[in-house]
Amino acid sequence: MTLKLHCFGESGNSYKAALTLELAGLDWEPVFVDFFSGGARTGAYRSLNVMAEAPVLEQGDFTLSQSGAIQQWVVDQTGKLGGAPEDKYEVLRWVLFDNHKMSSQAGVTRFLMNFLAEEKRPQEAIKFMQGRLLGAYNTLDSHLLGRDWIVGQSLTIADIANCGYLFYPEPYGFIRSDWPNIDAWLGRIEETPGWKHPYDLMPGNPSDRA
């Protein structure tokens, strides 16, 4: 049975789940969530995910939300992208780091700077969030010094989680060339067979609403 991932291209959290499914080689298809028109807040969607968020994985009667949970489900189902057995909790540690320190702040900052009307953009909040993100980038860049991957010797869901927002072109304070270790690591991810940019992997693009 083909897996369905309810997602949209602008969502870095959706991208983490979609790229994990893609690189694990699972049979899946994207189902577009028209998030910016309230598609995640309808009664039908809330019956699928009471959290009113994307992504949501669906397989028959089985549904699962939250990107980190979906990523771990893929690892458990396929045995891929989880790293060595002894690395399990280190992988989890970096997935949680991303969810708390990286993606949560990058997602909000990018939204405030690009998807709100200019007159509604809270500049003090944006500045504060960008300061928080600098700490997260520094932590990741320092950790990647002398490493190819965040954990172990191969690509894992820790890498896919932490890169979730870093391939997006919209400005939000991340300049890839400022972080040489992150830059090289992103290059390795891009060279991974099957990798796709978020706007190529999922439906939904800011140009659709231009």
HELIX and SHEET records of a PDB file:
HELIX    1   1 GLY A   12  LEU A   23  1                                  12    
HELIX    2   2 PHE A   35  SER A   37  5                                   3    
HELIX    3   3 GLY A   39  ARG A   41  5                                   3    
HELIX    4   4 GLY A   43  LEU A   48  1                                   6    
HELIX    5   5 SER A   67  THR A   78  1                                  12    
HELIX    6   6 PRO A   85  ASP A   87  5                                   3    
HELIX    7   7 LYS A   88  PHE A   97  1                                  10    
HELIX    8   8 ASP A   98  MET A  102  3                                   5    
HELIX    9   9 SER A  103  ASN A  114  1                                  12    
HELIX   10  10 GLU A  118  LYS A  120  5                                   3    
HELIX   11  11 GLN A  123  HIS A  143  1                                  21    
HELIX   12  12 ILE A  157  ASN A  162  1                                   6    
HELIX   13  13 ARG A  176  ASP A  178  5                                   3    
HELIX   14  14 PRO A  180  GLU A  190  1                                  11    
HELIX   15  15 PRO A  198  LEU A  201  1                                   4    
HELIX   16  16 PRO A  206  ARG A  209  5                                   4    
SHEET    1   A 4 TRP A  28  PHE A  32  0                                        
SHEET    2   A 4 LEU A   3  CYS A   7  1                                        
SHEET    3   A 4 VAL A  56  GLN A  59 -1                                        
SHEET    4   A 4 PHE A  62  SER A  65 -1                                        
END                                                                             
